[in-house]
């Protein structure tokens, strides 16, 4: 699956303290959503959008390679390649 939006997600994470990364398994779109605390999350009506991981500015480095690795790991767990 071709992933799209990784560069935009990395840019979003560089300004964030807390965020979650999501992926749409039908389109390959990667989405980063920022939040005010680490316990916030979003729900989507579209069932093809899955949460990949949490992002915390203290522990994670928001590079494009890190995001791609996290998304590919989630897709592997879901059985999607």
N, C-alpha and C positions, 0 to 999 in steps of 0.2 A: 504494500500500500504506500502510495506517495503521500508524505506528510506536508502540510501547508501551514504557514503561520508561525513557524518556530522562531523566526527572527523578531516578529512583532511580540510574541510572548516573552522573549528574552528582554526586549526593551521595556515591556510592562513590569517585569519582575525587578529590574534594576532600580526602579523608583518605589518598590513596595517593601513593606516590612512583613506582611503576612499575605499569602495568596494561595490559591489552589489552581492546579493545571487540569484542564479537561481536554478530551479528544472526542471528535465525532467519528465513529467507526465507519460511517457510510461515505463521508466526504474526505476524511483524513485531515480535517481542520483542527489545529491545536489552539486552545484558548486559555489565556491566563486571566483570572479574575482576582483583583486585589480586595482585601478586607481590612477592617480596623483591628481585628484580633484573630487569634489562631483558631478559634472555635466556630467561626462563621463559615457558611457554605451556601451554595446555590442549588436549587432544584430546577430541572428543565422538563418541559412537556415532551420534548423529543427523546424517545427512549434509546436513540443511537448515540447519545452523549454520555460518556463515562468519565468519572473522576480518575485522574492518573495519580496525583500525589499532592501533598501539602508543600508549601514553600515557606520557610522561615529564614529571615535575613541573617540570623545568628549562625545557622548551621549549614545552609546550602549556598552554593555559588551559582548564580543564574546565567550560566553560559548556554549557548545554543547546543553544544555537545551534551551537556548535562540534561537539558530538556529532552533532546532526541533520545537519549539513553533511557530516561524514565518512561517516555511514551512507548518506545519499542518493547520495554519490559512489560508494560501493561497489556499491550497488544498480544505479546507472547502468552501471558497469563490467560487472556480471553480466547486464545486459539486462533488469532487473526494474524496473517502475515502478508 
